[in-house]
Amino acid sequence: MNNGERAGERAIAVEVEKDKSYYWCSCGKSAKQPFCDGSHKGTDFTPLAYKAEETKKMFFCACKQTNNQPFCDGSHNKK
């Protein structure tokens, strides 16, 4: 599968809550970045589920080029 559209050029910091599930937008079309709002419908993309193991700040990928989905791995810095 191809990577989604770039939705930003920096990671998005989110304070996640232990045991809560989050659905990362993989297509890049969501208006609620970094999370899914259903904009992928009609495409081959689906959101990626992530369940927080602890309450802490996590850095979700916005460029959609990461090799560590749903988290930023610095791919936005690679040209």
MMTF fields as JSON, N, C-alpha, C and O atoms, coordinates in Angstrom:
{
  "mmtfVersion": "1.0.0",
  "mmtfProducer": "UNKNOWN",
  "numBonds": 315,
  "numAtoms": 316,
  "numGroups": 79,
  "numChains": 1,
  "numModels": 1,
  "chainsPerModel": [1],
  "groupsPerChain": [79],
  "chainIdList": ["A"],
  "bondAtomList": [4, 2, 8, 6, 12, 10, 16, 14, 20, 18, 24, 22, 28, 26, 32, 30, 36, 34, 40, 38, 44, 42, 48, 46, 52, 50, 56, 54, 60, 58, 64, 62, 68, 66, 72, 70, 76, 74, 80, 78, 84, 82, 88, 86, 92, 90, 96, 94, 100, 98, 104, 102, 108, 106, 112, 110, 116, 114, 120, 118, 124, 122, 128, 126, 132, 130, 136, 134, 140, 138, 144, 142, 148, 146, 152, 150, 156, 154, 160, 158, 164, 162, 168, 166, 172, 170, 176, 174, 180, 178, 184, 182, 188, 186, 192, 190, 196, 194, 200, 198, 204, 202, 208, 206, 212, 210, 216, 214, 220, 218, 224, 222, 228, 226, 232, 230, 236, 234, 240, 238, 244, 242, 248, 246, 252, 250, 256, 254, 260, 258, 264, 262, 268, 266, 272, 270, 276, 274, 280, 278, 284, 282, 288, 286, 292, 290, 296, 294, 300, 298, 304, 302, 308, 306, 312, 310],
  "bondOrderList": [1, 1, 1, 1, 1, 1, 1, 1, 1, 1, 1, 1, 1, 1, 1, 1, 1, 1, 1, 1, 1, 1, 1, 1, 1, 1, 1, 1, 1, 1, 1, 1, 1, 1, 1, 1, 1, 1, 1, 1, 1, 1, 1, 1, 1, 1, 1, 1, 1, 1, 1, 1, 1, 1, 1, 1, 1, 1, 1, 1, 1, 1, 1, 1, 1, 1, 1, 1, 1, 1, 1, 1, 1, 1, 1, 1, 1, 1],
  "groupList": [{"groupName": "MET", "atomNameList": ["N", "CA", "C", "O"], "elementList": ["N", "C", "C", "O"], "formalChargeList": [0, 0, 0, 0], "bondAtomList": [1, 0, 2, 1, 3, 2], "bondOrderList": [1, 1, 2], "singleLetterCode": "M", "chemCompType": "L-PEPTIDE LINKING"}, {"groupName": "ASN", "atomNameList": ["N", "CA", "C", "O"], "elementList": ["N", "C", "C", "O"], "formalChargeList": [0, 0, 0, 0], "bondAtomList": [1, 0, 2, 1, 3, 2], "bondOrderList": [1, 1, 2], "singleLetterCode": "N", "chemCompType": "L-PEPTIDE LINKING"}, {"groupName": "GLY", "atomNameList": ["N", "CA", "C", "O"], "elementList": ["N", "C", "C", "O"], "formalChargeList": [0, 0, 0, 0], "bondAtomList": [1, 0, 2, 1, 3, 2], "bondOrderList": [1, 1, 2], "singleLetterCode": "G", "chemCompType": "PEPTIDE LINKING"}, {"groupName": "GLU", "atomNameList": ["N", "CA", "C", "O"], "elementList": ["N", "C", "C", "O"], "formalChargeList": [0, 0, 0, 0], "bondAtomList": [1, 0, 2, 1, 3, 2], "bondOrderList": [1, 1, 2], "singleLetterCode": "E", "chemCompType": "L-PEPTIDE LINKING"}, {"groupName": "ARG", "atomNameList": ["N", "CA", "C", "O"], "elementList": ["N", "C", "C", "O"], "formalChargeList": [0, 0, 0, 0], "bondAtomList": [1, 0, 2, 1, 3, 2], "bondOrderList": [1, 1, 2], "singleLetterCode": "R", "chemCompType": "L-PEPTIDE LINKING"}, {"groupName": "ALA", "atomNameList": ["N", "CA", "C", "O"], "elementList": ["N", "C", "C", "O"], "formalChargeList": [0, 0, 0, 0], "bondAtomList": [1, 0, 2, 1, 3, 2], "bondOrderList": [1, 1, 2], "singleLetterCode": "A", "chemCompType": "L-PEPTIDE LINKING"}, {"groupName": "ILE", "atomNameList": ["N", "CA", "C", "O"], "elementList": ["N", "C", "C", "O"], "formalChargeList": [0, 0, 0, 0], "bondAtomList": [1, 0, 2, 1, 3, 2], "bondOrderList": [1, 1, 2], "singleLetterCode": "I", "chemCompType": "L-PEPTIDE LINKING"}, {"groupName": "VAL", "atomNameList": ["N", "CA", "C", "O"], "elementList": ["N", "C", "C", "O"], "formalChargeList": [0, 0, 0, 0], "bondAtomList": [1, 0, 2, 1, 3, 2], "bondOrderList": [1, 1, 2], "singleLetterCode": "V", "chemCompType": "L-PEPTIDE LINKING"}, {"groupName": "LYS", "atomNameList": ["N", "CA", "C", "O"], "elementList": ["N", "C", "C", "O"], "formalChargeList": [0, 0, 0, 0], "bondAtomList": [1, 0, 2, 1, 3, 2], "bondOrderList": [1, 1, 2], "singleLetterCode": "K", "chemCompType": "L-PEPTIDE LINKING"}, {"groupName": "ASP", "atomNameList": ["N", "CA", "C", "O"], "elementList": ["N", "C", "C", "O"], "formalChargeList": [0, 0, 0, 0], "bondAtomList": [1, 0, 2, 1, 3, 2], "bondOrderList": [1, 1, 2], "singleLetterCode": "D", "chemCompType": "L-PEPTIDE LINKING"}, {"groupName": "SER", "atomNameList": ["N", "CA", "C", "O"], "elementList": ["N", "C", "C", "O"], "formalChargeList": [0, 0, 0, 0], "bondAtomList": [1, 0, 2, 1, 3, 2], "bondOrderList": [1, 1, 2], "singleLetterCode": "S", "chemCompType": "L-PEPTIDE LINKING"}, {"groupName": "TYR", "atomNameList": ["N", "CA", "C", "O"], "elementList": ["N", "C", "C", "O"], "formalChargeList": [0, 0, 0, 0], "bondAtomList": [1, 0, 2, 1, 3, 2], "bondOrderList": [1, 1, 2], "singleLetterCode": "Y", "chemCompType": "L-PEPTIDE LINKING"}, {"groupName": "TRP", "atomNameList": ["N", "CA", "C", "O"], "elementList": ["N", "C", "C", "O"], "formalChargeList": [0, 0, 0, 0], "bondAtomList": [1, 0, 2, 1, 3, 2], "bondOrderList": [1, 1, 2], "singleLetterCode": "W", "chemCompType": "L-PEPTIDE LINKING"}, {"groupName": "CYS", "atomNameList": ["N", "CA", "C", "O"], "elementList": ["N", "C", "C", "O"], "formalChargeList": [0, 0, 0, 0], "bondAtomList": [1, 0, 2, 1, 3, 2], "bondOrderList": [1, 1, 2], "singleLetterCode": "C", "chemCompType": "L-PEPTIDE LINKING"}, {"groupName": "GLN", "atomNameList": ["N", "CA", "C", "O"], "elementList": ["N", "C", "C", "O"], "formalChargeList": [0, 0, 0, 0], "bondAtomList": [1, 0, 2, 1, 3, 2], "bondOrderList": [1, 1, 2], "singleLetterCode": "Q", "chemCompType": "L-PEPTIDE LINKING"}, {"groupName": "PRO", "atomNameList": ["N", "CA", "C", "O"], "elementList": ["N", "C", "C", "O"], "formalChargeList": [0, 0, 0, 0], "bondAtomList": [1, 0, 2, 1, 3, 2], "bondOrderList": [1, 1, 2], "singleLetterCode": "P", "chemCompType": "L-PEPTIDE LINKING"}, {"groupName": "PHE", "atomNameList": ["N", "CA", "C", "O"], "elementList": ["N", "C", "C", "O"], "formalChargeList": [0, 0, 0, 0], "bondAtomList": [1, 0, 2, 1, 3, 2], "bondOrderList": [1, 1, 2], "singleLetterCode": "F", "chemCompType": "L-PEPTIDE LINKING"}, {"groupName": "HIS", "atomNameList": ["N", "CA", "C", "O"], "elementList": ["N", "C", "C", "O"], "formalChargeList": [0, 0, 0, 0], "bondAtomList": [1, 0, 2, 1, 3, 2], "bondOrderList": [1, 1, 2], "singleLetterCode": "H", "chemCompType": "L-PEPTIDE LINKING"}, {"groupName": "THR", "atomNameList": ["N", "CA", "C", "O"], "elementList": ["N", "C", "C", "O"], "formalChargeList": [0, 0, 0, 0], "bondAtomList": [1, 0, 2, 1, 3, 2], "bondOrderList": [1, 1, 2], "singleLetterCode": "T", "chemCompType": "L-PEPTIDE LINKING"}, {"groupName": "LEU", "atomNameList": ["N", "CA", "C", "O"], "elementList": ["N", "C", "C", "O"], "formalChargeList": [0, 0, 0, 0], "bondAtomList": [1, 0, 2, 1, 3, 2], "bondOrderList": [1, 1, 2], "singleLetterCode": "L", "chemCompType": "L-PEPTIDE LINKING"}],
  "groupTypeList": [0, 1, 1, 2, 3, 4, 5, 2, 3, 4, 5, 6, 5, 7, 3, 7, 3, 8, 9, 8, 10, 11, 11, 12, 13, 10, 13, 2, 8, 10, 5, 8, 14, 15, 16, 13, 9, 2, 10, 17, 8, 2, 18, 9, 16, 18, 15, 19, 5, 11, 8, 5, 3, 3, 18, 8, 8, 0, 16, 16, 13, 5, 13, 8, 14, 18, 1, 1, 14, 15, 16, 13, 9, 2, 10, 17, 1, 8, 8],
  "groupIdList": [1, 2, 3, 4, 5, 6, 7, 8, 9, 10, 11, 12, 13, 14, 15, 16, 17, 18, 19, 20, 21, 22, 23, 24, 25, 26, 27, 28, 29, 30, 31, 32, 33, 34, 35, 36, 37, 38, 39, 40, 41, 42, 43, 44, 45, 46, 47, 48, 49, 50, 51, 52, 53, 54, 55, 56, 57, 58, 59, 60, 61, 62, 63, 64, 65, 66, 67, 68, 69, 70, 71, 72, 73, 74, 75, 76, 77, 78, 79],
  "secStructList": [7, 7, 7, 7, 7, 7, 7, 7, 1, 1, 7, 3, 3, 3, 3, 3, 7, 6, 6, 7, 3, 3, 3, 3, 7, 1, 1, 1, 7, 7, 1, 1, 6, 6, 5, 7, 7, 1, 6, 6, 6, 6, 1, 1, 7, 7, 7, 3, 3, 3, 3, 7, 1, 1, 1, 3, 3, 3, 3, 3, 7, 1, 1, 1, 7, 7, 1, 1, 6, 6, 5, 7, 7, 1, 4, 4, 4, 7, 7],
  "xCoordList": [0.846, 0.0, 0.886, 1.939, 0.469, 1.184, 0.982, 0.041, 1.876, 1.694, 0.606, 0.349, -0.031, -1.084, -0.538, 0.674, -1.45, -1.093, -0.484, -0.889, 0.478, 1.065, 0.005, -0.64, -0.165, -1.135, -0.418, -1.058, 0.899, 1.708, 3.164, 3.508, 4.01, 5.453, 6.127, 7.354, 5.341, 5.877, 4.998, 3.829, 5.594, 4.819, 3.753, 3.901, 2.689, 1.621, 1.646, 1.416, 1.927, 1.99, 0.583, -0.245, 0.327, -0.978, -0.749, 0.045, -1.437, -1.411, -2.422, -3.63, -1.918, -2.802, -3.125, -2.351, -4.273, -4.718, -4.637, -5.052, -4.104, -3.949, -5.258, -6.336, -5.126, -6.223, -7.223, -8.195, -7.012, -7.893, -7.376, -6.167, -8.294, -7.92, -7.992, -8.887, -7.03, -6.928, -6.836, -6.256, -7.401, -7.405, -6.694, -7.246, -5.446, -4.564, -4.983, -5.211, -5.081, -5.401, -4.203, -3.11, -4.399, -3.314, -3.402, -2.428, -4.551, -4.737, -4.271, -3.934, -4.253, -3.856, -4.978, -4.744, -6.183, -7.311, -8.139, -8.943, -7.959, -8.779, -8.608, -7.5, -9.704, -9.665, -9.34, -9.16, -9.262, -9.006, -7.643, -7.518, -6.636, -5.29, -4.788, -5.02, -4.114, -3.622, -4.604, -4.243, -5.846, -6.797, -7.812, -8.042, -8.404, -9.338, -10.686, -11.199, -11.24, -12.606, -13.492, -14.597, -12.988, -13.762, -13.516, -14.141, -12.615, -12.353, -11.745, -11.708, -11.271, -10.665, -11.702, -11.338, -12.968, -14.0, -13.893, -13.769, -13.946, -13.817, -12.377, -12.114, -11.435, -10.024, -9.574, -10.356, -8.323, -7.762, -7.207, -6.692, -7.303, -6.756, -7.746, -8.961, -7.207, -8.006, -7.236, -6.009, -7.924, -7.22, -6.459, -6.817, -5.412, -4.615, -4.967, -4.838, -5.41, -5.779, -4.535, -3.609, -4.53, -3.462, -4.117, -4.924, -3.77, -4.284, -3.142, -2.104, -3.338, -2.303, -2.046, -2.978, -0.786, -0.388, -0.199, -0.237, 0.004, 0.132, -0.268, -0.321, -0.55, -0.87, 0.441, 1.255, 0.639, 1.85, 1.727, 0.795, 2.671, 2.685, 3.313, 4.399, 2.622, 3.107, 3.127, 2.349, 4.016, 4.184, 3.733, 4.445, 2.534, 1.938, 2.407, 2.58, 2.605, 3.069, 1.973, 0.808, 2.36, 1.432, 1.795, 0.942, 3.063, 3.473, 3.048, 3.055, 2.675, 2.198, 3.284, 2.974, 4.543, 5.652, 6.435, 7.394, 6.043, 6.766, 6.838, 5.949, 7.905, 8.04, 7.698, 7.877, 7.2, 6.862, 5.422, 5.165, 4.501, 3.106, 2.555, 2.784, 1.845, 1.364, 2.286, 1.899, 3.489, 4.35, 5.374, 5.775, 5.781, 6.78, 8.135, 8.552, 8.823, 10.189, 11.17, 12.309, 10.713, 11.568, 11.552, 12.315, 10.71, 10.649, 10.34, 10.719, 9.655, 9.337, 10.608, 10.571, 11.716, 12.984, 13.759, 14.734, 13.356, 14.056, 13.494, 12.279, 14.367, 13.916, 14.205, 13.906],
  "yCoordList": [-1.185, 0.0, 1.241, 1.257, 2.254, 3.524, 4.283, 4.024, 5.219, 6.109, 7.112, 7.413, 7.628, 8.616, 9.978, 10.181, 10.904, 12.287, 12.95, 12.673, 13.815, 14.565, 15.479, 16.253, 15.376, 16.217, 17.234, 18.032, 17.208, 18.126, 17.769, 16.734, 18.616, 18.409, 18.189, 18.12, 18.079, 17.859, 16.848, 16.652, 16.221, 15.313, 16.102, 17.3, 15.414, 16.024, 15.391, 14.191, 16.208, 15.727, 15.571, 16.476, 14.401, 14.113, 13.467, 12.535, 13.958, 13.335, 12.186, 12.409, 10.964, 9.808, 9.316, 9.513, 8.679, 8.172, 6.653, 5.984, 6.119, 4.676, 3.943, 4.34, 2.867, 1.966, 2.557, 1.889, 3.78, 4.382, 4.031, 3.985, 3.785, 3.481, 4.737, 5.568, 4.853, 5.976, 5.407, 4.339, 6.107, 5.633, 6.651, 7.687, 6.314, 7.19, 7.21, 6.161, 8.39, 8.577, 8.143, 8.69, 7.172, 6.724, 7.341, 7.306, 7.903, 8.441, 9.886, 10.323, 10.622, 12.022, 12.993, 14.2, 12.5, 13.364, 13.878, 14.793, 13.311, 13.678, 15.147, 15.684, 15.782, 17.158, 17.171, 18.241, 15.994, 15.886, 15.235, 14.378, 15.64, 15.061, 15.113, 16.106, 14.084, 12.934, 11.78, 10.677, 12.016, 10.923, 10.892, 11.886, 9.731, 9.465, 10.162, 10.213, 10.692, 11.233, 10.579, 11.047, 9.481, 8.758, 9.21, 8.69, 10.17, 10.695, 9.673, 9.905, 8.554, 7.514, 6.698, 5.934, 6.849, 6.025, 6.133, 7.222, 4.969, 4.917, 4.788, 4.795, 4.669, 4.476, 3.12, 2.406, 2.771, 1.534, 1.712, 0.758, 2.919, 3.211, 2.876, 2.962, 2.495, 2.282, 2.883, 2.955, 3.313, 3.868, 2.765, 1.589, 3.173, 2.243, 2.428, 3.526, 1.355, 1.415, 1.37, 0.596, 2.205, 2.218, 2.311, 3.207, 1.386, 1.425, 1.837, 1.176, 2.923, 3.475, 2.551, 2.124, 2.252, 1.397, 2.196, 1.648, 3.501, 4.386, 5.79, 6.106, 6.633, 8.029, 8.777, 8.832, 9.358, 10.132, 10.828, 10.571, 11.708, 12.417, 11.517, 10.974, 11.363, 10.574, 11.487, 12.437, 11.19, 12.025, 11.255, 10.387, 11.59, 10.913, 11.549, 12.764, 10.703, 11.146, 11.935, 11.539, 13.045, 13.834, 13.749, 13.967, 13.432, 13.398, 12.105, 12.027, 11.086, 9.792, 9.002, 8.041, 9.392, 8.697, 7.815, 7.156, 7.794, 7.067, 5.56, 4.97, 4.969, 3.509, 2.933, 1.738, 3.788, 3.4, 3.819, 4.434, 3.488, 3.903, 3.46, 2.318, 4.305, 5.638, 6.774, 7.942, 6.435, 7.439, 8.03, 7.395, 9.231, 9.927, 9.245, 8.895, 9.056, 8.524, 9.484, 9.119, 10.72, 11.722, 11.699, 12.434, 10.882, 10.788, 12.124, 12.338, 13.029, 14.333, 15.163, 16.14, 14.773, 15.473, 14.954, 15.58, 13.827, 13.212, 13.745, 13.783, 14.15, 14.729, 13.76, 14.05],
  "zCoordList": [0.0, 0.0, 0.0, 0.636, -0.695, -0.73, 0.568, 1.318, 0.818, 1.972, 1.651, 0.486, 2.689, 2.51, 2.127, 2.049, 1.891, 1.574, 2.801, 3.93, 2.578, 3.693, 4.293, 3.587, 5.605, 6.303, 7.172, 7.857, 7.148, 7.934, 7.792, 7.222, 8.304, 8.188, 9.531, 9.605, 10.589, 11.931, 12.658, 12.326, 13.647, 14.494, 15.252, 15.494, 15.618, 16.403, 17.79, 17.938, 18.802, 20.18, 20.74, 20.638, 21.336, 21.921, 23.282, 23.408, 24.282, 25.605, 25.564, 25.648, 25.435, 25.372, 26.784, 27.72, 26.909, 28.209, 28.235, 27.289, 29.314, 29.476, 29.167, 29.609, 28.399, 28.017, 27.028, 26.676, 26.575, 25.574, 24.181, 23.954, 23.256, 21.869, 21.018, 21.173, 20.12, 19.198, 17.791, 17.59, 16.82, 15.441, 14.56, 14.19, 14.236, 13.464, 11.996, 11.393, 11.437, 10.023, 9.183, 9.333, 8.309, 7.431, 6.039, 5.286, 5.689, 4.336, 4.187, 3.087, 5.29, 5.246, 4.94, 4.872, 4.754, 4.361, 5.533, 5.36, 6.714, 7.863, 8.248, 8.211, 8.612, 9.113, 10.604, 11.186, 11.229, 12.665, 12.925, 13.8, 12.172, 12.294, 13.726, 14.415, 14.191, 13.44, 13.397, 12.986, 13.817, 13.937, 12.803, 12.115, 12.635, 11.542, 11.763, 12.882, 10.684, 10.721, 9.662, 9.388, 9.063, 8.057, 6.632, 5.708, 6.429, 5.09, 4.132, 2.924, 4.655, 3.819, 3.044, 2.15, 3.37, 2.727, 1.206, 0.645, 0.563, -0.889, -1.353, -2.555, -0.415, -0.753, -0.215, 0.413, -0.459, 0.073, 1.479, 2.062, 2.034, 3.357, 4.466, 4.283, 5.614, 6.819, 7.986, 7.936, 9.026, 10.18, 10.914, 10.85, 11.603, 12.393, 13.862, 14.403, 14.504, 15.914, 16.796, 16.55, 17.82, 18.814, 20.189, 20.437, 21.08, 22.452, 23.367, 23.418, 24.084, 24.957, 26.142, 26.824, 26.376, 27.499, 28.774, 29.876, 28.615, 29.771, 29.359, 28.17, 30.348, 30.074, 29.915, 30.837, 28.726, 28.456, 27.113, 26.351, 26.831, 25.558, 24.502, 24.703, 23.373, 22.244, 21.021, 20.932, 20.09, 18.906, 17.671, 17.166, 17.197, 16.055, 14.747, 14.655, 13.744, 12.431, 11.715, 11.713, 11.112, 10.291, 8.816, 7.956, 8.51, 7.1, 6.404, 5.175, 7.193, 6.694, 5.962, 5.259, 6.118, 5.466, 6.438, 6.036, 7.696, 8.734, 8.476, 7.862, 8.955, 8.938, 10.304, 10.54, 11.213, 12.573, 12.889, 13.924, 12.01, 12.176, 13.519, 13.915, 14.23, 13.871, 14.332, 14.293, 14.764, 15.383, 14.425, 13.45, 14.716, 13.93, 14.062, 15.166, 12.939, 12.953, 12.283, 11.991, 12.041, 11.412, 9.906, 9.278, 9.303, 7.839, 7.169, 6.017, 7.879, 7.31, 7.054, 6.306, 7.669, 7.464, 6.282, 5.865, 5.727, 4.594, 3.301, 3.103, 2.439, 1.152, 0.03, -1.128]
}
